[in-house]
Amino acid sequence: MKKVKLVTTIMVMAFISLTAVSCKDAKTDKNDSTEHHSEMNADGDHSKMNHDNSDGHHDGDKKEMAMNGNGTSQVVLNDYFNLKDALVADDNAKAKNLGGTLAKSLKAFDTSKYSDDKQSELKDIIEDATEHAEHISESDIAHQREHFKVLSKDMVDMVEITGTSMTIYQQYCPMYDNNKGGAWLSMNKEIRNPYFGDKMLKCGKVQREIN
């Protein structure tokens, strides 16, 4: 009987030990699962936060450009970006209006704070860009895009002289203009093609960042 009791006692102790280990493992698994879930939530929130910050940053850019008033390169760039977005959206009528708006801001651009050499260069750039902006305000969307290609080159040349208070991206589509290619400037790194719009919205690449 003593032997039976001893065996029974050993079995009970073993069962208790196994139960304790099993609960511990289950608790560990639960904690791991909870931590993983928390990390997922954190990542999700972080991603959302980055998105919100990104949007806020762009809003900040627009506010900053607006605060600079008329006659600055930032105002010109803001009108250019709006025009670019209209072409991305295949919106001929909006692009016409914004072409006219850009022409006005180009004419109002004050070059007086630059050196004589830079003023001369800027005046040539502005004169050419204004002409293309005015054509955009009168054209169908295919011709708008033709003028936008040259206008974009003028904008790049302008920024080389004036600089920029924000990071902008020079982007390039190799397929536009019978594979001759066309570049443009954007506040966003993501490709949104103004030359093809919805037909090939993401066709292109970032050539460089301009700070």
Helices and strands as residue ranges (DSSP letters): H 2-67, H 73-88, H 92-107, H 116-136, H 141-162, E 168-173, H 176-179, E 182-186, G 197-200, E 205-210
